[in-house]
Amino acid sequence: MKIEKSIAVLRLPEYSTGMVEVNKCVVNNLKFTCVVNSVNKLEAIKSLVSFSKKSRSPKLYMVAPVNMKGYLWVFLVSLILRPSEAFFHVHNRSFQLNIWLKFVLKFCGEISLIFLSNKLALIKTHTTYNIFIVPNFSKLEKEFLLNRSAKDYLRVGYLGNFIKAKGYDKVLNLRDSLDSNISISIAGRFLTKKDKLNFYASRSNQILLNKVDWNDEGIYGEDLEDFYTHLDVLLFPTIYKHEAFPLVILEALAHGCYIIAYDTGGIADILKEEWIGLCVDDESFIGSVKDLEGSEYMTEGYRKKRMEYYRNNYSKQKFLNTMEKVLEIY
């Protein structure tokens, strides 16, 4: 049974990101009295005012802000609702926590912060805040290994937005440093036309594209499943300042892929053992990929073990069970 006077104020756009998927999962599976979509701020404010008139001092759940615009929105929501309890889900590592909490605290009763990993929670906070660790999940969950085509070469790849800081270009440039019996697949999309034009204007990029499996239109549905199913190693050399708990890594683990990534955000909290994956840097990146040729970690036995690790730690059901206990919506 749901608790009365509970409200979720979340940004739920039509397009999909890791944070949007988590937001939709929360509101679709936990029974809030009211859900406000903050994509349209004017309509959202009307809904907030209407709810505040009916429900005094509600329980509030929303995403923590990542910039000044977000700070102002959280402040306004707290001012209108005056919640007795406020739960802020921290999806991003770059926001300045103590700046806005000092102001929000004036309008909220008890405040709880939900972090994605222990590493991301290692920041200075007021001792009266409740701290919870709730890892994200992947909606691409597998209970068994799909049929994989026989091969005598190693298949590595990158999947994600084509942003320099995400490292897609580093994966592309690996081509001339690796043996021909290591295949490289790169899939994603450019976020701006300018980025795309600048990339294709490079002669060296054009040459490398002929040596890899390249897709700049994004992959979805069955094609996405196929990408992970036939991938041995996900390469994710990200230094992106907003990186927190990458969904792409969880998706790859759900399919048993090995992970080589940079130690950014909460990635190290996922790659706890060497058989799961490695956190590397620029100097060790190429060598770490080469070392996987013939490694026991590339066997189907370890692939199944990584899938089991995902199910035990990052499944959707585990996420929902933990969120239910934290929010006490039922």
C-alpha positions as CSV (number, residue, x, y, z in Angstrom):
1,M,0.0,0.0,0.0
2,K,1.4,3.4,-0.9
3,I,2.1,6.1,1.6
4,E,-0.1,9.1,1.1
5,K,1.4,12.5,0.2
6,S,4.4,11.2,-1.7
7,I,5.5,13.0,-4.8
8,A,8.1,12.3,-7.5
9,V,9.4,15.4,-9.4
10,L,11.5,14.1,-12.3
11,R,12.5,15.1,-15.8
12,L,11.1,12.5,-18.1
13,P,11.8,13.4,-21.7
14,E,11.0,11.2,-24.6
15,Y,14.7,10.4,-25.4
16,S,16.5,7.9,-23.4
17,T,19.6,8.2,-21.2
18,G,20.8,6.2,-18.2
19,M,19.2,8.7,-15.8
20,V,16.0,8.9,-17.7
21,E,15.7,5.0,-17.7
22,V,16.2,5.0,-13.9
23,N,13.7,7.8,-13.4
24,K,11.0,6.0,-15.5
25,C,11.7,2.7,-13.7
26,V,11.1,4.4,-10.3
27,V,7.9,6.1,-11.2
28,N,6.5,3.1,-13.1
29,N,7.2,0.6,-10.3
30,L,6.9,2.5,-7.0
31,K,3.5,3.9,-5.9
32,F,3.8,7.7,-5.5
33,T,0.7,9.7,-4.8
34,C,1.7,12.1,-7.6
35,V,4.3,12.2,-10.4
36,V,5.3,15.5,-11.9
37,N,7.2,15.6,-15.2
38,S,9.5,18.6,-15.0
39,V,10.3,18.8,-18.7
40,N,7.7,21.6,-19.0
41,K,8.6,23.8,-16.0
42,L,5.4,26.0,-16.2
43,E,3.1,23.0,-16.2
44,A,5.2,21.4,-13.5
45,I,4.9,24.4,-11.3
46,K,1.1,24.4,-11.7
47,S,1.0,20.7,-10.7
48,L,3.3,21.4,-7.7
49,V,1.1,24.3,-6.4
50,S,-2.1,22.2,-6.8
51,F,-0.5,19.2,-5.0
52,S,0.8,21.4,-2.1
53,K,-2.7,22.8,-1.5
54,K,-4.0,19.2,-1.0
55,S,-1.1,17.6,0.8
56,R,0.9,19.5,3.4
57,S,4.5,18.4,4.1
58,P,4.7,15.5,1.6
59,K,7.5,13.1,1.0
60,L,9.6,14.3,-2.0
61,Y,11.7,12.3,-4.4
62,M,13.7,14.0,-7.2
63,V,17.1,14.0,-8.9
64,A,19.9,16.1,-7.4
65,P,20.9,19.1,-9.6
66,V,24.0,19.3,-11.7
67,N,24.2,23.0,-12.5
68,M,22.9,26.4,-11.4
69,K,19.7,26.0,-13.3
70,G,19.1,22.8,-11.5
71,Y,19.9,24.4,-8.2
72,L,17.2,27.0,-8.7
73,W,14.7,24.3,-9.7
74,V,15.3,22.2,-6.6
75,F,15.1,25.4,-4.5
76,L,11.7,26.3,-6.1
77,V,10.3,22.8,-5.7
78,S,11.3,22.7,-2.0
79,L,9.9,26.2,-1.4
80,I,6.5,25.2,-2.9
81,L,6.1,21.8,-1.3
82,R,7.9,22.2,2.1
83,P,8.4,18.4,2.3
84,S,8.7,16.6,5.6
85,E,11.2,14.2,3.9
86,A,13.2,14.9,0.8
87,F,15.2,12.2,-1.2
88,F,17.7,13.4,-3.7
89,H,19.0,10.9,-6.2
90,V,22.5,11.8,-7.1
91,H,23.2,10.6,-10.7
92,N,26.1,12.9,-11.4
93,R,29.4,13.4,-9.8
94,S,30.1,17.0,-10.8
95,F,27.5,18.9,-8.8
96,Q,28.4,21.0,-5.8
97,L,26.4,19.3,-3.1
98,N,26.9,21.6,-0.1
99,I,26.1,24.8,-2.1
100,W,22.5,24.0,-2.6
101,L,21.8,21.8,0.4
102,K,22.3,24.7,2.7
103,F,19.4,26.5,1.1
104,V,17.1,23.5,0.6
105,L,17.6,22.5,4.2
106,K,15.6,25.6,5.2
107,F,12.5,24.3,3.5
108,C,12.8,20.5,4.0
109,G,12.5,18.3,7.1
110,E,14.7,15.3,6.9
111,I,17.0,15.0,3.9
112,S,18.4,11.8,2.3
113,L,20.9,11.5,-0.4
114,I,20.9,8.4,-2.7
115,F,24.3,7.8,-4.4
116,L,25.1,5.2,-7.1
117,S,28.3,3.9,-5.4
118,N,30.5,4.3,-2.4
119,K,33.2,6.1,-4.3
120,L,30.7,8.7,-5.5
121,A,29.4,9.2,-1.9
122,L,32.9,10.1,-0.6
123,I,32.2,13.8,-0.3
124,K,31.8,16.1,2.7
125,T,28.2,16.3,3.8
126,H,26.3,17.5,6.9
127,T,26.2,14.8,9.5
128,T,22.4,15.0,9.7
129,Y,21.9,13.8,6.1
130,N,20.9,10.2,5.5
131,I,23.2,8.5,3.0
132,F,22.1,5.5,0.9
133,I,24.0,3.6,-1.8
134,V,21.7,2.2,-4.6
135,P,23.6,1.1,-7.8
136,N,21.9,1.5,-11.2
137,F,20.7,-1.4,-13.3
138,S,20.5,-2.3,-17.0
139,K,17.3,-3.1,-18.7
140,L,19.2,-5.4,-21.0
141,E,19.3,-8.4,-18.7
142,K,20.1,-11.9,-19.7
143,E,19.5,-15.2,-17.8
144,F,21.6,-17.3,-20.2
145,L,24.2,-17.0,-22.9
146,L,22.9,-16.5,-26.4
147,N,24.4,-18.4,-29.3
148,R,27.7,-16.8,-30.3
149,S,29.4,-17.4,-33.6
150,A,32.6,-19.4,-33.5
151,K,35.7,-17.2,-33.9
152,D,39.5,-17.4,-33.5
153,Y,40.0,-13.7,-32.9
154,L,39.3,-11.2,-30.0
155,R,36.4,-8.8,-30.5
156,V,36.7,-5.5,-28.6
157,G,34.5,-2.4,-29.0
158,Y,33.2,0.9,-27.8
159,L,29.5,2.0,-27.4
160,G,28.4,5.4,-26.4
161,N,28.0,9.0,-27.5
162,F,30.9,10.3,-29.7
163,I,32.2,12.8,-27.3
164,K,36.0,13.2,-27.1
165,A,36.0,13.0,-23.3
166,K,34.2,9.6,-23.6
167,G,37.3,8.2,-25.5
168,Y,35.7,6.8,-28.7
169,D,38.7,8.3,-30.6
170,K,41.1,6.5,-28.4
171,V,39.5,3.2,-29.3
172,L,39.6,4.1,-33.0
173,N,43.3,4.9,-32.8
174,L,44.0,1.5,-31.2
175,R,43.6,0.0,-34.6
176,D,47.1,0.6,-35.8
177,S,48.5,-0.6,-32.5
178,L,46.8,-4.0,-32.3
179,D,47.2,-7.2,-34.3
180,S,44.9,-7.9,-37.1
181,N,43.4,-10.9,-35.2
182,I,41.8,-8.3,-32.8
183,S,38.6,-6.8,-34.3
184,I,37.3,-3.4,-33.3
185,S,33.6,-2.3,-33.4
186,I,32.6,1.3,-32.6
187,A,29.0,2.3,-32.4
188,G,27.3,5.5,-31.2
189,R,26.3,8.9,-32.4
190,F,27.6,12.4,-32.6
191,L,25.7,15.0,-30.5
192,T,26.2,17.9,-32.9
193,K,26.6,18.3,-36.7
194,K,29.8,20.3,-36.0
195,D,31.4,17.4,-34.2
196,K,30.5,15.0,-37.0
197,L,31.8,17.3,-39.7
198,N,35.1,17.9,-37.8
199,F,35.6,14.2,-37.4
200,Y,35.1,13.3,-41.0
201,A,37.2,16.2,-42.1
202,S,40.3,14.3,-40.7
203,R,42.1,12.3,-43.3
204,S,43.6,10.0,-40.6
205,N,40.1,9.3,-39.3
206,Q,38.9,8.3,-42.8
207,I,41.8,5.9,-43.1
208,L,41.1,4.2,-39.8
209,L,37.4,3.9,-40.5
210,N,38.2,1.4,-43.2
211,K,39.9,-0.8,-40.7
212,V,37.1,-1.0,-38.0
213,D,33.4,-1.9,-37.8
214,W,31.9,1.7,-37.6
215,N,28.4,2.8,-36.9
216,D,27.6,6.5,-36.2
217,E,23.8,6.2,-36.3
218,G,23.4,4.5,-33.0
219,I,22.2,1.0,-32.4
220,Y,18.9,-0.1,-30.7
221,G,16.7,-3.1,-30.0
222,E,17.9,-6.4,-31.5
223,D,21.0,-4.7,-33.0
224,L,22.1,-3.6,-29.5
225,E,21.6,-7.1,-28.1
226,D,23.6,-8.5,-31.0
227,F,26.4,-6.0,-30.4
228,Y,26.9,-7.1,-26.8
229,T,26.3,-10.8,-27.6
230,H,29.2,-10.9,-30.0
231,L,31.5,-8.6,-28.1
232,D,34.3,-10.0,-25.9
233,V,35.6,-6.8,-24.4
234,L,34.0,-3.4,-23.9
235,L,36.5,-0.5,-24.0
236,F,35.4,2.7,-22.2
237,P,38.4,5.1,-21.7
238,T,36.2,7.9,-20.4
239,I,37.4,11.0,-18.6
240,Y,34.0,12.7,-19.1
241,K,33.4,15.2,-16.2
242,H,29.8,14.1,-15.7
243,E,30.6,10.3,-15.7
244,A,29.0,8.6,-12.7
245,F,27.9,5.0,-13.1
246,P,27.9,4.3,-16.8
247,L,24.9,2.3,-18.1
248,V,26.9,0.9,-21.0
249,I,29.2,-0.9,-18.5
250,L,26.2,-2.5,-16.8
251,E,24.7,-3.5,-20.1
252,A,28.0,-5.1,-21.2
253,L,28.3,-7.0,-17.9
254,A,24.8,-8.2,-18.2
255,H,25.9,-10.0,-21.4
256,G,29.1,-11.3,-19.8
257,C,31.6,-8.9,-21.5
258,Y,34.9,-8.1,-20.0
259,I,35.5,-4.4,-19.3
260,I,38.5,-2.1,-19.7
261,A,37.8,1.4,-18.6
262,Y,39.4,4.5,-17.0
263,D,39.0,5.1,-13.3
264,T,36.3,7.8,-13.7
265,G,33.3,8.4,-11.5
266,G,32.1,5.2,-9.8
267,I,33.5,2.8,-12.4
268,A,36.1,1.3,-10.0
269,D,33.3,0.3,-7.7
270,I,31.9,-2.0,-10.5
271,L,35.2,-3.5,-11.6
272,K,36.0,-5.0,-8.2
273,E,37.9,-8.1,-9.4
274,E,40.4,-8.6,-12.3
275,W,38.1,-11.2,-13.9
276,I,35.3,-8.6,-14.1
277,G,37.5,-5.9,-15.7
278,L,40.3,-3.4,-15.3
279,C,40.7,0.3,-14.6
280,V,43.6,1.6,-16.7
281,D,45.1,4.8,-17.8
282,D,46.6,6.2,-21.1
283,E,49.9,4.4,-20.6
284,S,48.4,1.0,-19.9
285,F,45.4,1.1,-22.2
286,I,46.9,-0.5,-25.3
287,G,48.9,-3.1,-23.3
288,S,45.8,-4.2,-21.3
289,V,43.9,-4.9,-24.5
290,K,46.8,-6.9,-26.0
291,D,47.2,-8.9,-22.8
292,L,43.7,-10.3,-23.2
293,E,44.6,-12.4,-26.2
294,G,44.5,-16.0,-25.0
295,S,43.5,-14.9,-21.4
296,E,41.4,-17.3,-19.4
297,Y,39.1,-14.3,-18.7
298,M,37.9,-14.6,-22.3
299,T,36.5,-18.1,-21.9
300,E,32.8,-18.8,-21.8
301,G,33.1,-19.9,-18.2
302,Y,34.2,-16.4,-17.1
303,R,31.6,-14.8,-19.3
304,K,28.9,-16.7,-17.4
305,K,30.5,-15.7,-14.2
306,R,30.3,-12.0,-15.1
307,M,26.7,-12.4,-16.0
308,E,26.0,-13.9,-12.6
309,Y,28.0,-11.1,-10.9
310,Y,25.7,-8.6,-12.7
311,R,22.5,-10.4,-11.7
312,N,23.6,-10.6,-8.0
313,N,24.6,-6.9,-7.8
314,Y,22.9,-4.8,-10.5
315,S,19.7,-6.4,-11.6
316,K,16.5,-4.3,-12.0
317,Q,14.7,-6.3,-9.3
318,K,17.5,-5.7,-6.9
319,F,17.4,-2.0,-7.7
320,L,13.7,-1.8,-7.1
321,N,13.8,-3.8,-3.9
322,T,16.5,-1.5,-2.5
323,M,14.7,1.7,-3.6
324,E,11.5,0.5,-2.1
325,K,13.2,0.0,1.3
326,V,14.9,3.4,1.0
327,L,11.8,5.4,0.0
328,E,9.3,3.2,2.0
329,I,6.6,4.0,-0.6
330,Y,4.8,0.8,0.1
